[in-house]
Amino acid sequence: MAKQTVRDYPVDRKRVLVRVDYNVPLDPTTHEVLDDSRIRATLPTIQYLLERNAKVILISHLGRPGGKVVEALRLDPVARRLEQLLGRPVRKLNDCVGPEVEDAVRTMQPGEVILLENVRFHPEEEENDPAFCRDLASLAEVFVNDAFATAHRAHASTAGVAEYLPAVAGLLMERELTFLGNLLTSPQHPFVAIIGGAKVSTKIGVLRALLRKVDRLLIGGGMANTFFLAEGKAIGASLAEPEAVDQARAIQAAAQEAGVMLLLPSDAVIADAVAPGATTRVVRLEEGVPAGWHIVDIGPETLAQFTAALTDAKTVFWNGPLGVFEIPAFAEGTRALAQALARLPATTVVGGGETVAVVEQLGLVDAFRHVSTGGGAALEFLEGRELPGVACLHEKMPERT
């Protein structure tokens, strides 16, 4: 059932606690924000609230401080960047609970914005401690979850506070649920999924779920190497999961039973080291990879085959790079696929931090129908799992006929 959003609840002049995902990269030298895309993604919700003179109280985590204060993980740089983007003051506090926070919230005026300190400085956040949840909830009259990327975590600020406040989705959360939900319920066919990344073991659930929906499944990246092992191919020193070979075989069998085309790379770029400046060449995978060499990218034949499999697609979901894209020389296949997808007149949805990074680096974000902010959350959602940060939100009331 659809969830209520910030549009469905009276927020005018109310104190609104908004869970955002400001887990952004910081420059190690200047400590300024390197990539503000996650901050920009929350602006529609914040501006909606400000237009209604709400008192906006933002809460986020940054990094993994382990329940203690880590100076390098304070949110001050985020506050400065948000202030620039909003064009209005953002008051950053030094904690997220306690007397100082309570006093600051009590004296807020309509249309003001406060950013609380990194919520993971408190161990109670990840423990979803009820007393901590109540303390956070006491700051506001409404809870808005606009952090889809953390919705698979049952933490205090993502789900626990909803036990004590009316809870609705933000506009970014709404967009995520709409586009990813449509992949599960009403995709246009042919529906093609492209799944890459390092490990097949972490994506078995989503692969099985997608096999019930898609017409074609394209697999690349390090996870394809485990499928090659399952087929008895030599992969040299390439990254693989021998313990997941049986799972790979089961996925191949399930695809065949479902009548889904499962396409693996037929050739690859291999390197004598996974490092810049390594010696590379292209090999056909039927011939095997020499000992000591690593598969680092898809080859030109595979790129042509993958592109051909996308030509008539009406819906495409892409998660995971097709090579070691962190090294520019090994990112050609991933970049070329992104550019091919950008040209398709299809509903194209990208999910996963690494994949999103590729799209952003190429300046192609606007060429895709939806670029998801959720990595693990998106995969768990598509797998059909209940996400605590979504389940806690109020259901939208059915329209009267």
C-alpha positions in Angstrom: 0.0 0.0 0.0 1.2 3.5 -0.7 2.7 5.6 2.1 1.6 9.0 3.2 3.9 11.8 2.2 4.7 15.2 3.6 2.0 16.5 1.2 -0.6 14.4 3.0 0.0 15.8 6.5 -0.6 19.3 7.9 3.0 20.6 8.5 2.3 24.4 8.6 4.2 26.1 11.4 4.9 22.7 13.0 8.2 21.4 14.3 9.2 18.7 11.8 12.0 16.2 12.4 13.4 15.2 9.0 15.7 12.2 8.7 18.1 13.0 5.8 21.1 11.1 4.4 24.0 13.5 4.6 26.6 10.7 4.7 28.7 12.6 2.1 32.4 12.4 1.3 34.6 15.1 2.8 38.0 16.4 1.6 40.6 14.9 4.0 42.5 18.2 4.0 39.9 21.0 3.9 37.1 18.9 5.4 34.7 20.5 2.9 32.0 18.5 1.1 33.4 16.8 -2.0 30.1 15.6 -3.5 26.9 17.4 -2.5 24.4 15.3 -4.5 22.9 13.7 -1.4 22.3 17.2 0.1 20.8 18.5 -3.1 18.5 15.5 -3.3 16.8 16.6 0.0 16.2 20.2 -1.1 12.7 19.7 -2.5 11.4 18.3 0.9 13.1 21.1 2.9 11.8 23.8 0.6 8.3 22.3 0.7 8.4 22.6 4.5 9.9 26.1 4.5 7.2 27.3 2.1 4.7 26.3 4.8 6.7 28.0 7.6 7.6 24.8 9.3 10.4 24.6 11.8 12.8 22.2 10.1 15.0 20.0 12.3 17.3 17.9 10.2 19.0 14.7 11.5 21.6 12.6 9.8 24.6 10.3 10.3 28.1 10.7 8.8 30.5 7.8 8.5 30.9 5.1 11.2 32.0 6.8 14.4 31.0 3.7 16.5 28.9 5.5 19.0 31.4 8.1 20.1 32.3 11.6 19.1 34.8 11.7 16.2 35.8 15.3 15.4 36.4 14.6 11.7 32.8 13.3 11.4 31.0 16.4 12.7 28.4 17.8 10.4 29.6 21.4 10.3 30.9 21.1 6.6 27.5 19.8 5.6 25.7 22.7 7.4 27.9 25.2 5.5 27.1 23.5 2.1 23.4 23.2 2.9 23.3 26.9 3.8 24.8 27.8 0.4 22.3 25.6 -1.4 19.2 26.9 0.5 20.3 30.5 0.4 19.3 30.9 4.1 20.9 30.3 7.5 21.3 26.8 8.8 22.0 26.5 12.5 24.2 23.6 13.3 24.0 22.2 16.9 26.7 20.3 18.7 24.5 17.4 19.7 21.2 15.8 18.7 19.7 15.4 22.2 20.1 17.2 25.5 19.3 20.6 27.1 21.1 22.7 24.5 19.2 21.0 21.7 15.9 21.3 23.5 16.5 25.1 24.2 17.4 25.7 20.5 14.3 23.9 19.2 12.0 25.6 21.7 13.1 29.1 20.5 12.9 28.2 16.8 10.8 30.6 14.6 8.7 29.4 11.6 10.9 29.0 8.5 14.1 28.3 10.4 16.4 25.3 9.8 18.5 23.4 12.4 20.9 20.6 11.6 21.5 18.3 14.6 24.9 16.7 15.2 25.9 13.3 13.8 23.3 11.0 15.4 25.7 8.0 15.3 27.9 9.8 18.0 25.4 8.1 20.3 25.5 4.3 20.5 21.7 4.4 21.3 21.1 5.3 17.6 22.1 2.0 16.1 20.7 0.1 19.1 17.3 1.8 18.5 17.1 2.5 22.2 13.5 3.5 23.2 14.6 6.2 25.6 16.8 7.8 22.9 13.9 7.5 20.4 11.7 9.4 22.8 14.3 12.1 23.3 14.6 12.6 19.6 10.8 12.5 19.1 10.2 15.1 21.8 11.9 17.7 19.6 9.1 17.6 17.0 5.5 17.2 16.2 5.9 15.3 12.9 8.6 12.9 11.6 9.5 12.9 7.9 11.8 10.2 6.6 13.6 11.4 3.5 16.6 9.0 3.8 15.8 6.0 1.7 19.5 4.9 1.7 19.2 4.2 5.4 15.6 2.8 5.4 16.9 -0.8 5.6 18.3 0.0 9.1 16.0 -0.2 12.2 17.8 2.6 13.9 16.3 5.2 16.3 16.3 8.1 13.7 15.1 5.9 10.8 12.3 3.9 12.4 12.2 4.2 16.2 11.0 7.8 16.4 8.0 6.8 14.4 6.7 5.0 17.5 6.2 8.4 19.1 5.3 10.8 16.2 3.1 10.9 13.1 5.5 9.5 10.4 5.3 10.3 6.6 7.7 10.1 3.6 9.6 13.0 2.3 9.6 13.8 -1.4 12.8 12.0 -2.1 11.6 8.9 -0.3 8.4 9.1 -2.3 10.3 9.2 -5.6 12.4 6.2 -4.6 9.4 4.1 -3.6 7.5 5.1 -6.8 10.3 4.2 -9.3 11.6 1.1 -7.5 8.0 0.0 -6.7 7.1 0.2 -10.4 10.0 -2.1 -11.3 8.3 -4.7 -9.1 4.7 -4.2 -9.9 4.3 -2.7 -13.4 7.5 -2.6 -15.5 7.1 -2.2 -19.3 8.6 -5.1 -21.2 11.2 -6.0 -22.4 12.6 -5.5 -18.9 16.4 -5.9 -18.7 18.4 -5.9 -15.5 22.2 -5.4 -15.5 23.9 -6.5 -12.3 27.6 -6.0 -11.6 29.8 -5.5 -8.7 32.2 -7.7 -6.8 30.2 -10.4 -5.0 27.4 -12.7 -6.2 26.8 -13.9 -2.6 25.5 -10.5 -1.5 23.0 -10.3 -4.5 21.6 -13.8 -4.6 18.3 -12.6 -3.2 17.8 -9.8 -5.6 18.9 -12.0 -8.6 16.2 -14.5 -7.7 13.6 -11.8 -7.3 14.5 -10.2 -10.6 14.3 -13.5 -12.4 10.6 -13.4 -11.7 10.3 -10.0 -13.4 12.8 -9.5 -16.1 13.1 -10.8 -19.7 16.9 -10.6 -19.7 19.6 -10.6 -17.0 23.0 -9.3 -17.8 25.8 -10.1 -15.3 29.2 -8.5 -15.2 31.9 -7.3 -12.8 33.7 -9.5 -10.3 30.5 -11.4 -9.6 30.6 -12.8 -13.1 33.8 -14.6 -12.3 32.0 -16.9 -9.9 29.7 -17.9 -12.8 32.7 -18.6 -14.9 34.0 -20.9 -12.2 30.7 -22.6 -12.1 31.1 -23.3 -15.9 34.6 -24.6 -15.4 36.4 -21.7 -17.0 39.9 -20.7 -15.9 39.9 -17.2 -14.4 43.6 -16.9 -13.4 44.0 -14.7 -10.3 40.6 -12.9 -10.7 38.4 -12.0 -7.8 35.8 -14.8 -7.2 33.8 -16.6 -4.6 34.4 -20.4 -5.0 32.1 -21.0 -2.0 29.2 -19.4 -4.0 29.6 -21.6 -7.1 26.6 -23.7 -6.3 24.5 -20.5 -5.9 25.7 -19.3 -9.3 24.6 -22.6 -10.8 21.3 -22.3 -9.1 20.7 -18.9 -10.6 21.6 -20.2 -14.1 19.1 -23.0 -13.7 16.4 -20.7 -12.4 16.9 -18.4 -15.4 16.6 -21.3 -17.8 13.5 -22.5 -16.0 11.9 -19.1 -16.1 12.8 -18.5 -19.8 15.0 -15.6 -19.0 18.0 -14.8 -21.1 21.1 -14.8 -18.8 24.0 -13.1 -20.5 27.5 -13.4 -19.2 30.6 -11.7 -20.7 32.2 -13.6 -23.6 35.4 -11.7 -23.5 37.3 -9.6 -21.0 40.1 -7.1 -20.5 42.7 -8.8 -18.3 45.7 -7.3 -16.5 48.9 -8.6 -14.9 48.1 -6.5 -11.9 45.1 -4.6 -10.5 46.9 -1.3 -10.6 47.4 1.7 -12.8 49.9 1.2 -15.5 49.4 -2.6 -15.6 49.9 -4.5 -18.8 46.5 -5.4 -20.4 45.1 -7.5 -23.2 41.7 -8.8 -24.3 41.0 -12.5 -24.1 38.0 -14.7 -25.0 36.8 -16.3 -21.8 36.3 -19.7 -23.6 40.0 -19.8 -23.9 40.6 -19.1 -20.2 42.6 -16.5 -18.3 46.3 -17.2 -17.8 47.6 -17.9 -14.3 48.5 -14.7 -12.4 46.3 -12.5 -14.6 43.1 -10.7 -13.5 39.8 -9.9 -15.2 39.4 -6.2 -14.8 36.8 -5.1 -17.4 34.4 -6.5 -20.0 35.8 -6.7 -23.5 34.5 -5.1 -26.8 32.6 -8.2 -27.9 30.7 -8.3 -24.5 29.9 -4.6 -24.7 28.4 -5.1 -28.2 26.4 -8.1 -26.9 25.1 -6.2 -23.9 24.3 -3.1 -25.9 22.3 -5.3 -28.4 20.4 -6.9 -25.6 19.3 -3.4 -24.5 18.2 -2.1 -27.9 14.5 -2.8 -27.6 14.3 -2.5 -23.8 11.4 -0.6 -22.3 12.6 -0.8 -18.7 16.2 -1.1 -17.5 17.6 -1.5 -13.9 21.4 -1.2 -13.5 23.3 -2.0 -10.3 27.0 -2.4 -10.1 30.0 -1.6 -12.3 31.3 -4.1 -14.9 34.9 -3.7 -14.1 37.4 -2.3 -11.6 36.1 1.2 -12.4 38.1 2.9 -9.7 41.1 2.6 -12.0 40.3 4.7 -15.1 42.0 2.2 -17.5 39.6 -0.5 -16.3 36.5 1.6 -16.4 35.9 1.7 -20.2 33.2 -1.0 -20.3 31.3 0.6 -17.4 31.5 4.0 -18.9 30.4 2.8 -22.4 27.5 1.0 -21.0 26.4 4.1 -19.0 26.5 6.1 -22.2 24.5 3.4 -24.1 21.9 3.4 -21.4 21.7 7.2 -21.5 20.7 7.1 -25.1 17.8 4.6 -24.7 14.2 5.8 -25.0 13.4 3.6 -22.0 12.6 3.9 -18.3 16.2 3.6 -17.0 16.8 3.2 -13.2 20.2 3.2 -11.6 20.9 2.0 -8.1 24.0 1.5 -6.0 26.6 4.0 -4.8 29.4 2.9 -7.2 27.0 2.9 -10.2 25.6 6.3 -9.3 29.2 7.6 -9.0 29.9 6.5 -12.6 26.8 8.2 -13.9 27.6 11.4 -12.0 31.2 11.4 -13.2 30.0 11.3 -16.8 27.4 14.0 -16.2 24.6 11.7 -17.2 22.3 11.9 -14.2 19.6 13.8 -16.1 19.7 11.3 -18.9 18.2 8.6 -16.6 14.6 8.5 -15.4 15.7 7.8 -11.8 19.1 7.6 -10.1 18.5 5.9 -6.7 20.2 7.2 -3.6 19.9 3.8 -2.0 22.5 1.1 -2.5 21.7 -1.8 0.0 18.3 -0.4 0.6 17.4 -0.4 -3.1 18.5 -4.1 -3.4 16.6 -5.2 -0.3 13.5 -3.4 -1.5 13.7 -5.1 -4.9 14.3 -8.4 -3.2 11.0 -7.9 -1.5 12.2 -7.4 2.0 10.4 -5.1 4.4 12.5 -1.9 5.1 12.0 -0.7 8.7 12.3 3.0 7.6 9.5 2.5 5.2 7.3 0.1 7.2 7.0 2.6 10.0 5.4 5.3 7.8 1.7 5.9 7.8 -0.3 4.2 5.0 -2.0 6.5 2.5 -5.8 6.3 2.9 -7.6 4.8 0.0 -9.5 7.3 -2.2 -13.3 7.3 -1.8 -15.2 6.3 -4.8 
